């Protein structure tokens, strides 16, 4: 029952793309590390509760300094270093870095209360609340907003990214296999926020080319 929420169309722990796998590994890594730290703190608390009083004021001062240095300096610093050690490389993999051998497919997505407008540069294709992409292919979504701050999130394909008025942010997505992936706005944007959803349909590359021709 504890793992019942780890799958499903909105589960970030059921990744179906490279960026989403990096986010999932980052979550599991932080969960394991911080869970271990929590158990360590409980253990230290248990030891402190069972320890008898210091014999002298000098002993009490030395013990107090050890707790301050160990629990207040060493433990936080080691924890931060460990998180950065595996968090930075995973975060690097989620960036829209150059792709060897060509440019990734570009799709423009504009958010507004309370829908998503999608267009494919160089074509007259325009969609609402629906995005078609080729599977096994890097895709760059250029995200912006017409009104308030929104946040684009497809939990199984990648991390979420804010959409700001007057600014364009780029999100790299990659679907491992064809299928339909659900997404929604992850930033409260008004009365219709809960219904601001969309879907991404990933096709085989040949089927995507055919879809583009039909959509034109």
C-alpha positions, 0 to 999 in steps of 0.5 A, a space after each residue: 500500500 505504501 507504493 500504491 502511488 508510485 505508478 499512474 499517468 501523473 506519477 513522477 516515479 514511473 518515468 517514461 523518458 530520460 529527463 523524467 528518469 533523472 528526476 526520479 533518480 534525484 527523488 529516490 536519492 534524496 529520499 534515501 539520504 534524508 531518510 538515513 539522516 532522520 534515522 541518525 538523528 533519532 539514534 543520536 536523540 536516543 543516546 542523548 536521552 540515555 546518557 547520564 549527566 556530565 561529571 564536571 562543567 568542563 566535561 559538559 562544555 566539551 560534550 556540548 561543543 561536540 554536539 554543536 560541531 557534529 550536528 550543527 556543522 559536520 552533518 549539514 555540510 556532509 548532507 549538502 555535499 552528498 546531495 550536490 554530488 549526485 544532484 548536479 550531474 542529474 540536473 545537467 542531464 535535464 537541460 536542453 543541451 545541444 544534440 549531436 548530429 542535428 537540432 531537436 524538434 521545436 514546438 512552441 507552447 503558450 499558456 493562458 487562462 486556462 488552456 494551452 496553445 500549441 504551434 509547430 514553427 515552419 508549419 500552419 499546425 495549431 492545436 489546443 491542449 494537445 501536443 504530438 511528438 515523435 518517440 525516441 527523439 529529443 523535443 524542445 518545448 519553448 514555453 511562455 505565457 500570455 497572462 499569469 505565471 503557469 507551470 508546464 509539467 508532464 510527470 512521466 516525461 520530465 520536470 516542470 518548468 514555469 511559463 512566465 509572461 514576456 519570457 521564453 523557457 526551453 524544456 527538453 522532453 524525450 518519450 521512450 516509446 509511443 503512447 499518451 502522456 498526461 500533463 497539467 499546470 503545476 502553478 496555481 493560476 486562477 479559478 480554472 487551474 484544476 482543469 488546465 490539463 493537456 496530453 502529449 501523444 508520442 508517435 513512432 517517427 514515421 507515424 509522426 511524419 504522416 500525422 504532420 502531413 495530415 495536420 497541415 
